Amino acid sequence: MVDTGVVPHRDAKQRVHERVGGLQNLGSRALLLTLVIAECVALLALVVPADTTTASVRVLIVWNILLLCALAAWRHVGERTRRCFLYVVMFVVLLRWLTAWWETDLMDSYIGVLATLTQVPGILLAVSMMHRPRVGLGIGASWVALLGAIALAGSRRLEFAEDPLRDWRLGPLMVAMDVGLLVIVGWWAREREEFVAASRDQIDLIDAAHLDPLTGLANRRSTRQHLDELSRLPSVSMVALLDIDHFKSINDTFGHEGGDAVLRRVAAALEEAVRPADVVGRWGGEEFVVVAEGLNATLASELVERLRSVVTSANVTASVGWTLWDPTSESWSEALNRADVALYDAKESGRDRSVAA
């Protein structure tokens, strides 16, 4: 067989999915790495020789439990649950930030401020990944502004009179830096969104080129590509042509919309009757083609009878012509022609039956 250079339908879609999945995995890994780094820094603050209160230990334990629960359930929950978890984390961090500036002693304030600052980038990245760019920017900027206001007000505490935390510029500086980070992450999120949308459009174009628009089955072009792929393998395949009986009378009685409904029901029934690796295609009009690899004569005959019987779920009957195809000894077009002759014999001998060639 001559290599046409055409990428098979399933391979083309797989490549697009891999590109999109790779980008999404990149963002998820970046988020996870940021959170892990934040955790390491926060835990490091506990082991540094210093007088800390039990509040720091308790808050960090709660944070770690939340993070571990999220990682364990991340792939098993929906987007809404993930967002709810994110909002819980943001609220916990906000409380920690508030107590660090207003309720704890000097040394514990250092730990609380450091732990929160290391967690902010990861949270902003999560906000950008889970919302549309503008929404994520609004939520993130509002949250950071609230953190900045707390830091600005907290720096006025009398306990910080001789301490670097007394500098009122810390709050505005933190807000400016984190908003800048949020804008950059927002740009990335917008580019990711546009890339995913473009990839979905590409998948739609691939489907339009390879799928029958009425039934959703493989069209003639896609079926030919699949047969080309099988021609490179040594295994024997079954090739069957199935034709709905008296289809013209169906169109005459129920109109073309009724005929289209019958075609869709037959297509769905045929797809359910075959294995995932088998291909069911619309060959043209009311004629369908089925290609099943690795079947002997007995299994092929059983499959053909199953195909013919499931068609009755659409309140019609069908005639089938089928044959076994050995790619090492003949081309698929020769086998298909043989199945076509068998289909003609099935029609001529009374319809609603199968004939092997």
C-alpha positions in Angstrom: 0.0 0.0 0.0 1.2 3.5 -0.8 1.5 5.8 2.2 -0.7 8.8 1.4 0.6 10.9 4.3 -3.0 11.4 5.6 -3.2 11.2 9.4 -5.9 8.8 10.6 -8.9 10.3 12.3 -8.2 8.8 15.7 -4.5 9.7 15.6 -5.2 13.3 14.7 -7.7 13.7 17.5 -5.3 12.0 19.9 -2.6 14.5 19.1 -4.9 17.4 19.7 -6.0 15.9 23.1 -2.4 15.3 24.0 -1.4 19.0 23.3 -4.4 20.3 25.4 -3.8 17.7 28.1 -0.1 18.6 28.2 -0.9 22.3 28.7 -3.4 21.6 31.4 -1.0 19.2 33.2 1.7 21.8 33.0 -0.6 24.3 34.8 -1.6 21.7 37.4 2.0 20.7 38.0 3.1 24.3 38.4 0.3 24.8 40.9 1.2 21.7 42.8 4.9 22.6 42.8 4.1 26.1 44.1 1.9 24.7 46.9 4.6 22.1 47.9 7.3 24.8 48.0 4.9 27.0 50.1 4.4 24.1 52.5 8.1 23.4 52.8 8.8 27.0 53.7 5.9 27.1 56.1 7.1 23.9 57.8 10.7 25.2 57.9 9.4 28.1 59.9 8.4 25.6 62.6 11.7 23.8 62.9 13.8 27.0 63.0 14.8 27.6 66.7 12.3 30.1 68.0 9.6 30.5 70.5 6.4 29.8 68.7 2.8 29.4 69.9 0.6 26.4 69.4 -1.5 28.6 67.1 1.1 28.3 64.4 1.3 24.6 64.7 -2.4 24.2 64.6 -3.0 26.4 61.6 -0.2 24.7 59.6 -1.6 21.2 60.5 -5.1 22.3 59.3 -3.6 23.7 56.1 -1.7 20.4 55.4 -4.8 18.3 56.1 -6.8 20.5 53.6 -4.0 20.2 51.0 -3.7 16.4 51.4 -7.5 15.9 51.1 -7.5 18.0 48.0 -4.7 16.1 46.3 -6.4 12.8 47.2 -9.8 13.7 45.8 -8.7 16.1 43.0 -9.4 13.8 40.1 -12.6 12.4 41.5 -14.5 15.6 42.1 -16.1 18.2 39.8 -15.0 21.8 39.1 -17.6 23.2 41.5 -16.1 21.2 44.4 -12.6 22.2 43.5 -13.6 25.9 43.6 -15.3 25.4 47.0 -12.1 23.9 48.3 -10.2 26.9 46.9 -12.5 29.4 48.6 -12.0 27.5 51.9 -8.3 27.7 51.6 -8.4 31.4 50.8 -10.6 31.9 53.9 -8.2 29.9 56.1 -5.2 31.9 54.8 -7.1 35.1 55.3 -7.8 34.2 58.9 -4.1 33.2 59.4 -3.0 36.5 58.0 -5.4 38.4 60.2 -4.2 36.7 63.4 -0.6 37.1 62.4 -1.0 40.9 62.3 -3.4 41.4 65.2 -3.5 38.5 67.6 -0.1 36.8 68.0 3.2 37.7 69.6 6.1 39.1 67.6 7.9 35.9 66.8 4.7 34.1 65.8 3.7 37.1 63.6 6.9 36.5 61.6 5.9 32.9 61.0 2.4 33.7 60.1 3.4 36.4 57.6 6.1 34.2 56.0 3.8 31.2 55.7 1.0 33.3 54.1 3.3 35.1 51.7 4.6 31.7 50.4 1.1 30.4 49.9 -0.2 33.5 48.0 1.4 32.7 44.6 -0.1 29.2 44.5 -3.5 30.4 45.4 -3.4 33.1 42.8 -2.4 30.5 40.2 -5.3 28.3 41.3 -7.8 31.2 41.0 -6.6 32.0 37.4 -6.8 28.3 36.4 -10.3 27.8 37.8 -12.0 30.9 36.4 -12.2 32.9 33.3 -9.3 35.4 33.1 -11.4 38.5 34.0 -13.3 36.7 36.8 -10.0 35.2 38.2 -8.4 38.6 38.1 -11.2 40.2 40.0 -11.4 37.5 42.7 -7.6 37.4 43.1 -7.1 41.2 43.1 -9.9 41.6 45.7 -8.5 39.0 48.0 -4.9 40.4 47.7 -6.2 43.9 48.3 -7.9 42.6 51.5 -4.6 41.1 52.6 -2.9 44.3 51.9 -5.4 46.3 53.9 -5.0 44.0 56.9 -1.2 44.3 56.7 -1.4 48.1 56.4 -3.7 48.3 59.5 -1.8 45.7 61.4 1.5 47.5 61.0 0.1 50.2 63.3 0.1 47.8 66.3 2.0 49.1 69.3 3.8 45.7 69.6 5.6 46.5 66.3 6.9 49.8 67.5 10.6 48.9 67.2 10.1 46.2 64.6 10.5 46.0 60.7 6.8 45.1 60.5 6.0 48.6 61.7 6.8 49.9 58.1 3.5 50.8 56.6 4.9 50.3 53.1 4.8 46.5 53.5 1.1 46.3 52.7 1.0 48.3 49.5 4.2 46.7 48.3 2.7 43.2 48.8 -0.4 44.2 47.0 1.5 45.7 44.0 3.7 42.6 43.7 0.9 40.1 43.9 -1.4 42.0 41.6 1.5 42.1 39.1 1.9 38.3 39.5 -1.9 37.9 39.1 -1.9 39.9 35.8 0.9 37.7 34.4 -0.9 34.5 35.5 -4.1 36.0 34.0 -2.4 36.5 30.7 -1.3 32.9 30.8 -4.8 31.7 31.7 -6.2 33.7 28.8 -3.7 32.2 26.4 -4.5 28.7 27.7 -8.2 29.3 27.3 -7.8 30.5 23.7 -5.5 27.5 22.9 -8.1 25.1 24.3 -10.9 26.8 22.3 -8.8 26.6 19.1 -8.0 23.0 19.8 -11.7 22.2 20.2 -12.4 23.9 16.9 -9.6 21.8 15.4 -11.2 18.6 16.7 -14.6 19.7 15.2 -12.9 20.2 11.9 -11.3 16.7 12.2 -14.7 15.2 13.0 -16.3 17.0 10.1 -13.7 15.6 7.7 -13.9 12.0 9.0 -17.4 11.5 10.4 -20.8 11.2 8.7 -22.8 14.3 9.8 -26.1 12.5 10.0 -25.2 9.3 11.9 -21.9 10.2 13.6 -20.3 7.1 12.2 -17.0 7.0 10.2 -17.5 8.3 6.7 -16.2 6.6 3.6 -12.9 8.4 3.8 -12.3 7.5 7.4 -13.2 3.9 6.7 -10.8 3.7 3.8 -8.0 5.0 6.1 -8.8 2.3 8.6 -8.7 -0.3 5.9 -5.3 1.1 4.8 -4.0 0.7 8.4 -5.3 -2.9 8.5 -3.6 -3.8 5.2 -0.2 -3.4 6.9 -1.1 -6.1 9.5 -1.0 -9.8 9.0 -4.2 -10.7 10.8 -7.4 -11.7 9.0 -10.4 -9.3 9.2 -14.1 -9.5 8.5 -15.5 -7.0 6.0 -19.3 -6.7 5.9 -21.7 -4.5 3.9 -25.2 -4.0 5.4 -28.1 -2.5 3.5 -31.4 -1.5 5.0 -34.3 -3.3 3.2 -37.0 -1.3 1.3 -35.5 2.0 2.4 -37.1 3.9 -0.5 -40.5 2.9 0.8 -39.6 4.3 4.2 -38.7 7.6 2.7 -41.9 7.6 0.6 -44.0 6.8 3.6 -42.4 8.9 6.4 -40.5 11.5 4.4 -36.8 12.1 4.4 -36.9 13.1 8.1 -38.3 9.8 9.0 -35.7 8.1 6.8 -32.9 10.0 8.6 -34.3 9.0 12.0 -34.2 5.3 10.9 -30.6 5.7 9.7 -29.6 7.3 13.1 -31.2 4.4 15.0 -29.6 1.8 12.9 -26.2 3.4 13.3 -26.5 3.5 17.0 -27.6 -0.1 17.2 -24.7 -1.2 15.0 -22.2 0.7 17.1 -23.5 -1.0 20.3 -23.2 -4.4 18.7 -19.5 -4.4 17.8 -16.3 -4.3 19.8 -14.6 -1.0 20.7 -11.8 -1.7 18.2 -14.2 -2.5 15.3 -15.2 0.2 12.9 -18.7 0.9 11.7 -19.0 3.4 8.8 -21.7 4.8 6.6 -20.6 3.7 3.1 -23.3 5.7 1.3 -27.1 6.1 1.4 -28.7 3.3 3.5 -25.5 1.2 3.2 -23.2 0.6 6.1 -19.8 -1.1 6.3 -18.4 -3.0 9.3 -14.7 -4.0 9.7 -13.7 -6.3 12.5 -10.1 -7.5 12.9 -9.0 -10.9 14.1 -12.1 -13.0 13.5 -12.4 -16.5 12.2 -15.3 -17.7 10.1 -17.4 -18.8 13.1 -16.9 -15.6 15.1 -17.5 -13.5 11.9 -20.8 -15.3 11.2 -22.0 -14.8 14.8 -21.1 -11.1 14.6 -23.0 -10.7 11.3 -26.1 -12.3 12.7 -25.9 -10.1 15.7 -25.6 -7.0 13.5 -28.6 -8.1 11.4 -30.7 -8.8 14.5 -30.0 -5.5 16.3 -31.2 -3.6 13.2 -34.7 -4.7 14.1 -34.6 -2.3 17.0 -35.2 0.4 14.4 -38.3 -1.5 13.1 -36.5 -2.4 9.9 -34.7 -5.3 8.4 -31.3 -5.5 6.7 -29.4 -7.7 4.2 -25.8 -8.4 4.8 -22.9 -9.5 2.5 -19.7 -10.4 4.2 -16.3 -12.0 3.7 -13.0 -12.7 5.4 -10.1 -10.6 4.2 -6.4 -11.6 4.4 -4.3 -8.5 3.8 -1.2 -10.7 2.9 -2.9 -12.1 -0.2 -5.3 -9.4 -1.5 -6.2 -5.7 -1.2 -9.1 -4.5 0.9 -10.9 -3.3 -2.3 -11.0 -6.9 -3.6 -12.5 -8.1 -0.4 -15.0 -5.3 -0.4 -16.1 -6.1 -3.9 -16.6 -9.7 -2.9 -18.8 -8.6 0.1 -20.7 -6.3 -2.3 -21.5 -9.3 -4.6 -22.6 -11.3 -1.5 -24.9 -8.4 -0.5 -26.5 -8.4 -4.0 -27.1 -12.1 -3.6 -28.8 -11.5 -0.2 -31.0 -8.9 -1.8 -31.9 -11.1 -4.7 -32.7 -14.2 -2.5 -35.4 -12.4 -0.5 -33.7 -9.8 1.8 -33.5 -9.9 5.6 -30.6 -12.4 5.5 -26.8 -12.7 5.3 -24.7 -14.2 2.6 -21.0 -15.0 3.0 -18.5 -14.8 0.1 
